[in-house]
């Protein structure tokens, strides 16, 4: 398993010594973290994911716990640091 994970971490830009810091996110949490980086409210995110607001809230609290953060902004920043999200400031703009 480690032989498969190491190249994936390298592609994601995560040094092997930081691999232990990257939490395993469920598919629902991964979809959520991508939407937390937007301007959408939690209610709008829930609609986008076709779940109840309480479900989106539950997933967000689980995500915060896994990332060891206490706010949406911290969750987005930590996700960028861990390579779980692309940093929007580094996206190339097309003319």
C-alpha positions as CSV (number, residue, x, y, z in Angstrom):
1,X,0.0,0.0,0.0
2,X,2.8,2.4,0.9
3,X,4.3,1.9,-2.6
4,X,1.1,3.1,-4.1
5,X,0.6,6.0,-1.8
6,X,4.0,7.6,-2.0
7,X,3.8,8.4,-5.7
8,X,0.3,9.8,-5.3
9,X,1.5,12.1,-2.5
10,X,4.4,13.2,-4.7
11,X,2.0,14.1,-7.5
12,X,-0.1,16.0,-5.1
13,X,3.0,17.9,-3.9
14,X,2.9,16.5,-0.4
15,X,6.4,15.6,1.0
16,X,6.5,12.0,2.3
17,X,7.3,13.3,5.8
18,X,4.0,15.2,5.9
19,X,1.9,12.3,4.6
20,X,0.9,11.4,8.1
21,X,-0.7,14.9,8.5
22,X,-3.1,14.3,5.6
23,X,-6.4,13.0,7.0
24,X,-8.6,10.6,5.1
25,X,-11.7,12.4,3.9
26,X,-14.8,10.6,2.9
27,X,-16.1,11.4,-0.6
28,X,-18.8,13.5,1.0
29,X,-16.3,15.5,3.0
30,X,-14.1,16.0,-0.1
31,X,-17.1,17.4,-2.0
32,X,-17.9,19.6,0.9
33,X,-14.4,21.0,1.3
34,X,-14.4,22.0,-2.4
35,X,-17.6,24.0,-1.8
36,X,-16.5,25.5,1.5
37,X,-13.9,27.4,-0.6
38,X,-16.7,29.2,-2.5
39,X,-19.0,32.0,-1.5
40,X,-21.9,29.7,-1.0
41,X,-23.7,29.5,2.4
42,X,-24.0,26.2,4.1
43,X,-27.7,26.1,3.1
44,X,-26.7,26.6,-0.6
45,X,-24.0,24.0,-0.3
46,X,-26.5,21.5,1.1
47,X,-28.8,22.2,-1.9
48,X,-25.8,21.8,-4.3
49,X,-25.0,18.4,-2.7
50,X,-28.7,17.3,-2.5
51,X,-28.6,16.8,1.3
52,X,-30.3,18.4,4.3
53,X,-28.6,21.4,5.8
54,X,-28.1,19.4,9.0
55,X,-26.2,16.7,7.0
56,X,-23.9,19.4,5.5
57,X,-23.4,20.8,9.0
58,X,-22.6,17.4,10.3
59,X,-20.1,16.7,7.5
60,X,-18.5,20.1,8.1
61,X,-18.0,19.4,11.8
62,X,-16.4,16.1,11.0
63,X,-14.2,17.8,8.5
64,X,-13.2,20.4,11.0
65,X,-12.3,17.7,13.5
66,X,-10.2,15.8,11.0
67,X,-8.4,19.0,10.0
68,X,-8.0,20.2,13.6
69,X,-9.6,23.6,12.8
70,X,-12.5,25.6,14.2
71,X,-13.8,27.6,11.2
72,X,-14.6,27.5,7.6
73,X,-11.7,29.8,6.7
74,X,-9.3,27.6,8.7
75,X,-10.6,24.4,7.0
76,X,-10.1,25.9,3.5
77,X,-6.6,27.1,4.4
78,X,-5.6,23.8,6.0
79,X,-7.0,21.9,3.0
80,X,-4.8,24.0,0.7
81,X,-1.8,23.5,2.9
82,X,-2.3,19.7,2.8
83,X,-2.9,19.6,-1.0
84,X,-6.6,18.6,-0.6
85,X,-7.6,21.8,-2.5
86,X,-5.9,23.9,-5.1
87,X,-4.9,27.3,-4.0
88,X,-7.2,29.6,-6.1
89,X,-4.5,32.3,-6.0
90,X,-2.3,30.1,-8.1
91,X,-4.7,29.2,-10.9
92,X,-3.7,30.4,-14.3
93,X,-6.0,32.9,-15.9
94,X,-6.9,32.4,-19.6
95,X,-7.0,35.6,-21.7
